[in-house]
Every structure is written in C-alpha cells, then in structure tokens.
Amino acid sequence: MPISDILSKAAKLTVVATLRDPMVAKIDFLLGPWAVAPRLFNDVAAAVAAGNVEVVYNSAVAGKAYYYHETDQIELGFMTTSEATKRALIIHECVHAGFDLKWHSAMDIATSEAAGYLAQCIFARAYSTAPDDPDYRLYNDDPDKDAVFIVGWRLAGKVLASEKLTNDDHRALSEAVLKHPDYEHGRDIAAWDGVKGYWYRTRR
C-alpha cells in the first residue's frame, strides 16, 4: 500500500473518531431554517465509512482542514490529533459535508460557514476548561477573522445552555462571516450538489 494511502487511512480514522465523540451530541441548533444536529454527523460518519466521502491527508495544508463538494472529499493537514481545537476544525468541515449530503442547493456560503463555525465553537467550548473566559476561546490573530469566533463562541454558550437561537443571532454570525476576508463571496450560493450514493436516501 502506498504511504499516501496509509496516511490518508489514519486521517480517515481520525475523522470517524471525531464524529463519534460524545460531545457531538451537544451540537444541536437551528440557524434560520437550517438544522445542524447529531443525525447530520451520523450521516457523514456513515458516508465516510462507506467511502462515499473520501478523507485524504495532505501535508501541504498542515494544521488545516477543507471539504470539497466537487469531489466529495475531506482534506486534512494532520493525520491524528488529541487536540480539541483540531477536532473542532474537523467538525466544521463535516458540517459542510453534511450539507452536501442533504443537497442544500439553496443555501448561501455565509449561512453555510456560519453553521460550520458555530458547530466548531460548540464542540471546542464543550471541551473548554474555562468556557466563559475570553482567553480560553477559539481565536484568530486577524481581527476580521476573529470576529466570527467572538460571535460563534457566544452563540455556542447559548446552544450548550439549551437556548434557542434567534434571527438576530443568525444575522450577527452571518454578518461576521461576510466581513471575514475569505468569504467576500459569502452571498453566493454554496453549490452543495449531493454525494454520490447518498443523494436521495438522506435528502430530508
């Protein structure tokens, strides 16, 4: 077996283990009409295990993670990790994979990213030793990027306290995403196009 396949297999096991983490049960919210709940992650885990969503390791993106809807592929810049922050990054990308599984063709990029960041923050906050201390939240050195984590971390606290998110919460997080330098195209449609073998079975 080529070394690249061995490394990608390790990355795949990391993704599946993360999706089976008990803290995933705490990720349950509505952002506008869009639901992110444990069932979404169960579906992604099944798709990954079956090979319909491929996981590959790529050293060129060290420490990062991406989901590509064109190829139904999760790309990790690490093979294994015990860090909650990195596993939270996997959760973020698996939200996108889940939306692709559901074929949410009308979703815009800002909403998709807002949901991904919120799920990421919920997972990380659930593991935080001091969730209410701003020094212990997810952050980015770029203030325009960090603004998303500021809002996401606050809303994660609401979700973990079993509080419903409001339209204002959705708007605040989406607006923060739109100011993020990577998402200037955030009003474009996310272009989720389904995952082969799962298009109709999980479209609900």
N, C-alpha and C positions, 0 to 999 in steps of 0.2 A: 504494500500500500504506500503510495507517495506520501512524503512528510506533510504536504499541504492538506491531504485528506485526514491525516491523523490529528493535525492541529485544528482543523475545522470540526472534527468529531468531538474534540474536547470543548470547543466553543458551543457546539450544539447541546452537549450535556449541561453546560452552564446555563444556557437559555431555559432548558426544560426544568432544571432545578429551581431557577428563579421563579418561573411561572407556577411552580408548586409550593412556593414559600407560603407559610401560614399568613403572612402579612398581606398577601394579595386579597384575602377575604375582606379586608378593610377598604379596598378600592371600589367604591360603590356610589356613583353620583350621576346626576343629570346635568348636562351643560346645554341649556336650551332644550331642543328635542332629542339630543343625542345622549345615549346611555353608555356609561362605562361601568361594568360590573364584573364580578368574578367569572361569570359564564363566558365573557369575552376572552378572558385569559385561558380558560379551559379549552376553548375552541382553537386558540392559537397554539397551545401546547399539543393538541391533537394533530394540527396541521404540520407542526414542526416534527413531531414524532413520526408522522407518515411520510415525511419528505416533500410535502406539497409546498411548505415554506422552508426554503433551504437556509442553513446557517453556515457562513464561511468566516474564517479568520483571515484578517489582512493586517500585517504588521505596519503597513503604511499609514493606517489610521489609528495609531497607538492611543489607547485610552478612550476611544470614541466608539460610537455605535450608530448604524444607519439602517433604515428599511427602504428597499427599492421595490415599488409596486410593479414596475415593468417586468422584473424578473422574479418577483415573489421571494425576495432574498433579504435576510438579516445579516449585516456585516458587522463583525466585532473586531476591535483593535486590541483585544485581550482574550485569552483562552479560558482562564479560570480566575475567580476572584472571591474573596470573602468580604469585600468592602460593600457596605450597604449603598453607598453613593453610586458605585458602578453597577450594582444590580438594579438600582432605581433607573439608571440610564437604559438598561435592557427593558424594563417595564415601559418606559416612554416609547421605545421603538415598537414594542409589542402592541401598544395601543394602535399605532398606525397599521400594523399587520392585521389587527382585529377589525379595524375599519375597512381594510381591503377585503377581508373575508366576508364582511357584511355587504360589500359592494355599495358603500355610501357615496354614490356618484354625485350627490348634490351638495356635499359638504365643502366648505371653503377651507383654504390652508390655515387661516388664522384660528378657526374653530378646532381643526384637527390638532394643531400644535398646542393650543390652549389645553385641550384634553390630555395630550401627551405629557405636558409639563405638570399638570395638576396630578395625574396619576403618579408621576415621578416623585413629586413632592410628598404625596400621601405616603408612599412606600418609605421614603427616606425619613419623614417625620415620625412615622410609626416606630422606627428603629432609633431615633434620636434620644440621647440621654438627657437632653435639655431642650425639648421642642419649643418652649416659649422664649428661649434665649436667642436673640438675633445672631449671636456669634456661632450658633450651632445649626444654622440652616444651610440649605444649598445656596451657593452664591457664584457670581462671576465677577471678575475684576473690571469688566466693561460695564459701566452703569446702565447703558441701554439694554444690555443682555440681563443684567442682574435685576432689573425692574420686573421681569417676568417671574423670577424666583421669589421676589418680595411678595407679589400678589399671590402666586401659587402656594407659597408656604402658609400664608394667612388663610386661604381658602381650604387648604389641606386640614388645618386645625378645625374648621367648621365641619368638614366631612367626617373627620375622626370623632367629633363630638355629636355625630348623627344629626347635624343641622342641614336643612335643605339649602341649596344654592339658589340665589335669586337671579333675575335678569340683569340686575346691576353687577352681580358677581361675574356673570358671563361676559358682560360688556367690559368690565375692568380688566379681566385677564386677556380677552381678545385684543383690546386696545394696547396693552403692554406688548403683546406679541407683534402687533403691527409696527411698533416702534423699534423692535429688535432688528438690527441691521441685516440679519439673514432672511427676514421674512417681509421684505418690502413688497413682495408679490402676494402678500397674505390674503388679499381679496379674490385671488384666482381660485378656481375650483381645484380641489385636491386630486382629482382624477383617479380615485380608487376604482379599479376595474375588475375586482373579483380575483379569486385564486383558483387556478385550475383544480378541479376535483371537489371544490367546496363552494362554488358559486351559488348553487341553488339550495343545497342542503342547509346552509347556515344563514341564508338571507331571510332575516326575520326582524 
